[in-house]
Amino acid sequence: MSEHIARPVDRLVIALDVGGTQIKGGVFAGDGTTLHSERWPTRAERGPNAVIDTILTCADELAAVAKRSGRPAEASGIVVPGIVDETSGTAVYSANLGWQEVPVRQRLAKHLGLPVAFGHDVRAGGLAEARLGAGRDCGDFLFVPLGTGIAAAVMAGGRALSGAHGSAGELGHLVVRPAGEPCSCGNHGCLETLASASAIARRYTQATGEREVTAKEVQRRAEAGEADAARIWGEGIEALADGLTATVTLLDPERIVLGGGLAKAGEPLFAPLRTALARRLTFQRAPQLLPAELGHEAGCLGAALLAQDLLHSRSRPRGGAG
């Protein structure tokens, strides 16, 4: 039985998943049950301090919801994108939010007067999939959201590896085409420049001149036999297979759990990707390729689990078994 299931269900936490476009939030019980969920626009263009102010306002709203239920929140969890220092509770660099060295955990804890768990959005999503989703009963797997960008949570023994500097899992910046397009990170030919949803849409516009075509529409047109769409969709899958092959060779995961908007394509993504990956693997054992189960709620659920873990660790008797 997973550790979180045995915890008291009446201990409420509030959770926040901060993204470049939206802030997702919720009130959760100890068994992962969602009592309340809500979304707010991030409006990152207002500047980093304004985003922090919005987060604090959202946290107040969630705390009020918990209080009205008759059981005030006992802790909070917050997860953010970019490079994070989970030990100090600092957002080291979050480009989409305009943050550098922002003490997120300290600001939220002081504001709420509650203990706060802090983490990385994708690693938190991997934790949620490990306990509640497609990674259940699997010790070692990758959680790979395919969206505006591409990242990975490297799950080992039920925990997400953060690396020495908090940047483990930046799969989207693995170079797969050294002579390829420039990437926002400063390199060329990164996986994100070919296989992310934004890259597929951008490359289709470059090829056809047609604007405001989403990656989902490119996939639909590729299925219908349109040449440009089929080429761009196929190149994205081949690049993704290259990136995953390198990752499988290094980490030997049992499963790869694909999430994000592109994973919703279903078999038009999974079937050719399985084939492309099988062509590349020789001595390596092919991992299961599975769709994520928790969708866009994975990060927020992960933040709630981090908060529950924090409560659980604080309630253990010193020197005793928890």
HELIX and SHEET records of a PDB file:
HELIX    1   1 GLU A    3  ALA A    6  5                                   4    
HELIX    2   2 ALA A   44  ARG A   46  5                                   3    
HELIX    3   3 PRO A   48  ARG A   68  1                                  21    
HELIX    4   4 ALA A   95  LEU A   97  5                                   3    
HELIX    5   5 VAL A  104  LEU A  112  1                                   9    
HELIX    6   6 ASP A  121  LEU A  132  1                                  12    
HELIX    7   7 LEU A  171  HIS A  173  5                                   3    
HELIX    8   8 GLU A  192  ALA A  195  1                                   4    
HELIX    9   9 ALA A  197  THR A  208  1                                  12    
HELIX   10  10 ALA A  215  GLU A  223  1                                   9    
HELIX   11  11 ALA A  227  LEU A  251  1                                  25    
HELIX   12  12 GLY A  260  ALA A  263  1                                   4    
HELIX   13  13 GLU A  267  ARG A  280  1                                  14    
HELIX   14  14 GLY A  295  GLU A  297  5                                   3    
HELIX   15  15 ALA A  298  SER A  315  1                                  18    
SHEET    1   A 5 THR A  34  PRO A  41  0                                        
SHEET    2   A 5 GLN A  22  PHE A  28 -1                                        
SHEET    3   A 5 VAL A  13  VAL A  18 -1                                        
SHEET    4   A 5 ALA A  75  VAL A  80  1                                        
SHEET    5   A 5 VAL A 116  HIS A 120  1                                        
SHEET    1   B 3 ILE A  83  ASP A  85  0                                        
SHEET    2   B 3 THR A  90  SER A  94 -1                                        
SHEET    3   B 3 TRP A  99  VAL A 102 -1                                        
SHEET    1   C 5 ARG A 159  ALA A 160  0                                        
SHEET    2   C 5 ALA A 153  ALA A 156 -1                                        
SHEET    3   C 5 ASP A 140  PRO A 145 -1                                        
SHEET    4   C 5 ARG A 255  GLY A 259  1                                        
SHEET    5   C 5 GLN A 288  PRO A 291  1                                        
END                                                                             
